[in-house]
Amino acid sequence: MNTKRILHSTEFYIAIIAALFCMIVQIKSGQFFTGNNIVDLLRSFTIPAMFCLGEMMILISGNTDVSFPAIASVSMYVVCTVFDGVFTNPLMFFLMAMLIGLALGAINGIIIAYFKFPALIVTLGTSSLCFGIMQGVFNSKEEPLGEVLYRVGEMKLFSVTNPQSGLTSDMPVLVLAMAALFVLGWFILNKTMLGRGIYAIGGDAIAAERAGFNVFATQMFIYCFSGCMAGMIGVMRATMMLAVHPNNLEGMEMTVIAACVLGGVRITGGKGTVIGAILGMVLMTVISNSLILLGISTQWQKVFTGIIIIIGTAVSAIQTKKNEKKLAVKMAAA
């Protein structure tokens, strides 16, 4: 039974496609499975994969969020510039960024969950607000990273050197934080009543409320959680790049949403897994970072992202219609 379920799961086919693509790149370039390329892929994967966790929960609940890159950016910029020289403990930078992200996520949650405004419009507004604050209030520009966070950015688990090219890549210690977030997300969705509530709301919010789930509190949690994590991820991005780039994360929402959809997270809500979202981002990262090895312009990445979103939306719509027809047939038979 388990084998049959695996063979029919989206995650299985995404894993197969990712593995085949890796083999094609290796055969053509001979450089894919080199140590430094694997490390570079993991570095590129870390930030968008962590964003996937919060976005996946929101998509499963039947909503969407396009504001998390802006929340991450404003949290990062404020913390890394305003509080530079104030804090000597690096954890305080992350904590302050998480509080800023939590506040902005709560604004999204209140407007969407209480006033029931469209999530896409609200989060577009929040995104514009955050980038506007950076440009108008703080006159944002690229800044050097402060000494405290610079030391965090230089921390590494290990280094790998390619014997042919001589290139060396460092594995950042913050990869461990990514692994911890994955475990936390899996636990919430699979082992708690909160996780069941997220799936239930995505399936049918009215039915979930009748079943005893607090729809408002659940939606508030996922937007606050997404904002809080975005704040932390923003500072992590700055430490990994050893600089503060105010617009570096702009546009990442499209890649993250595409990865979630590719991994089987249904845009209309009610379905999706942490493993699926991770595998979707693995495939997106491999394709994005391997285009150069294949001799293809990186501009094609945007074409691929757009195609994935369109296909994913179409599949979700078709599945929803099929479910509605099945429900109608059952009700007619009863």
RACORHU-V242445 format. One record per backbone hydrogen bond with DSSP energy under -0.5 kcal/mol. CO is the residue of the C=O (numbers start at 1). NH is the residue of the N-H. E is the energy in kcal/mol with one decimal. If there is no record, write none. Layout:
[[CO NH E] [CO NH E]]
This chain:
[[1 5 -2.1] [2 6 -2.3] [3 7 -2.4] [4 8 -1.1] [6 9 -1.4] [9 13 -1.2] [10 14 -2.3] [11 15 -2.3] [12 16 -2.0] [13 17 -2.5] [14 18 -2.6] [15 19 -2.3] [16 20 -2.5] [17 21 -2.4] [18 22 -2.2] [19 23 -2.0] [20 24 -2.2] [21 25 -2.4] [22 26 -2.3] [23 27 -2.6] [24 28 -2.2] [25 29 -2.9] [25 30 -0.6] [26 30 -1.9] [31 34 -1.1] [34 38 -2.0] [35 39 -2.1] [36 40 -2.3] [37 41 -2.3] [38 42 -2.1] [39 43 -2.3] [40 44 -2.3] [41 45 -1.9] [42 46 -1.7] [43 47 -0.6] [44 48 -0.6] [45 49 -2.1] [46 50 -1.8] [47 51 -1.9] [48 52 -1.6] [49 53 -0.8] [50 53 -0.7] [50 54 -0.9] [51 55 -2.2] [52 56 -2.8] [53 57 -1.5] [54 58 -1.7] [55 59 -2.6] [56 60 -2.6] [57 61 -1.5] [58 63 -2.2] [59 62 -1.7] [60 270 -3.5] [67 71 -2.5] [68 72 -2.4] [69 73 -2.2] [70 74 -2.7] [71 75 -2.2] [72 76 -2.4] [73 77 -2.7] [74 78 -2.5] [75 79 -2.3] [76 80 -2.7] [77 81 -1.4] [78 82 -1.9] [78 83 -0.9] [79 83 -0.7] [83 86 -1.9] [83 87 -1.4] [88 90 -0.6] [89 92 -1.6] [89 93 -0.7] [90 93 -0.7] [90 94 -1.4] [91 95 -2.6] [92 96 -2.6] [93 97 -2.2] [94 98 -2.2] [95 99 -1.9] [96 100 -2.1] [97 101 -2.6] [98 102 -2.5] [99 103 -2.2] [100 104 -2.1] [101 105 -2.7] [102 106 -2.3] [103 107 -1.6] [104 108 -1.8] [105 109 -2.6] [106 110 -2.8] [107 111 -2.0] [108 112 -2.4] [109 113 -3.2] [109 114 -0.5] [110 114 -2.0] [110 115 -1.3] [111 117 -1.5] [118 122 -2.3] [119 123 -2.6] [120 124 -1.8] [121 125 -2.0] [122 126 -2.3] [123 127 -2.3] [124 128 -2.2] [125 129 -2.4] [126 130 -2.5] [127 131 -2.2] [128 132 -2.2] [129 133 -2.3] [130 134 -2.0] [131 135 -2.1] [132 136 -3.4] [132 137 -0.5] [133 137 -1.7] [133 138 -1.7] [134 140 -2.3] [143 244 -3.0] [146 150 -2.3] [147 151 -1.8] [148 152 -1.1] [149 153 -2.4] [150 154 -1.5] [151 155 -0.6] [152 155 -1.0] [155 173 -1.0] [158 171 -2.9] [160 169 -2.8] [161 163 -0.6] [162 166 -2.6] [167 162 -3.0] [169 160 -2.6] [170 172 -0.7] [171 157 -3.4] [171 158 -0.6] [172 175 -1.5] [173 176 -1.8] [174 177 -0.5] [174 178 -1.3] [175 179 -1.9] [176 180 -2.1] [177 181 -2.2] [178 182 -2.1] [179 183 -1.9] [180 184 -2.2] [181 185 -2.9] [182 186 -2.5] [183 187 -2.4] [184 188 -2.5] [185 189 -2.2] [186 190 -2.1] [187 191 -2.4] [188 192 -0.7] [188 195 -0.8] [192 196 -1.6] [193 197 -2.3] [194 198 -2.0] [195 199 -2.0] [196 200 -2.5] [197 201 -2.7] [198 202 -1.7] [199 203 -1.7] [200 204 -2.6] [204 208 -2.4] [205 209 -2.1] [206 210 -2.1] [207 211 -1.6] [208 213 -2.4] [209 212 -1.1] [213 215 -1.2] [214 218 -2.2] [215 219 -2.5] [216 220 -2.4] [217 221 -2.2] [218 222 -2.1] [219 223 -1.9] [220 224 -2.4] [221 225 -3.2] [222 226 -2.2] [223 227 -2.2] [224 228 -2.6] [225 229 -2.6] [226 230 -2.1] [227 231 -2.1] [228 232 -1.7] [229 233 -2.8] [230 234 -2.3] [231 235 -1.4] [232 236 -2.0] [233 237 -2.5] [234 238 -1.8] [235 239 -2.2] [236 240 -2.2] [237 241 -1.8] [238 242 -1.1] [238 243 -1.4] [242 145 -0.8] [243 245 -0.7] [244 143 -2.0] [244 246 -0.6] [245 248 -1.0] [247 250 -1.0] [249 252 -2.1] [251 254 -1.0] [251 255 -0.7] [252 256 -2.3] [253 257 -2.5] [254 258 -2.3] [255 259 -2.2] [256 260 -2.3] [257 261 -2.5] [258 262 -2.8] [259 263 -1.9] [260 265 -2.5] [261 264 -1.7] [264 266 -0.6] [266 269 -1.6] [271 266 -1.9] [273 277 -2.1] [274 278 -2.4] [275 279 -2.6] [276 280 -2.4] [277 281 -2.1] [278 282 -2.3] [279 283 -2.4] [280 284 -2.1] [281 285 -2.7] [282 286 -2.7] [283 287 -2.4] [284 288 -2.5] [285 289 -2.8] [286 290 -1.2] [287 291 -0.8] [290 294 -1.4] [291 296 -3.1] [292 295 -1.1] [297 300 -1.6] [298 301 -1.8] [299 302 -1.0] [299 303 -0.7] [300 304 -2.3] [301 305 -2.5] [302 306 -2.3] [303 307 -2.2] [304 308 -2.3] [305 309 -2.0] [306 310 -2.2] [307 311 -2.8] [308 312 -2.9] [309 313 -2.4] [310 314 -2.4] [311 315 -2.8] [312 316 -2.2] [313 317 -2.3] [314 318 -2.4] [315 319 -2.6] [316 320 -2.3] [317 321 -2.1] [318 322 -2.2] [319 323 -2.3] [320 324 -2.3] [321 325 -2.3] [322 326 -2.5] [323 327 -2.4] [324 328 -2.3] [325 329 -2.4] [326 330 -2.3] [327 331 -2.4] [328 332 -2.1] [329 333 -2.2] [330 334 -2.0]]
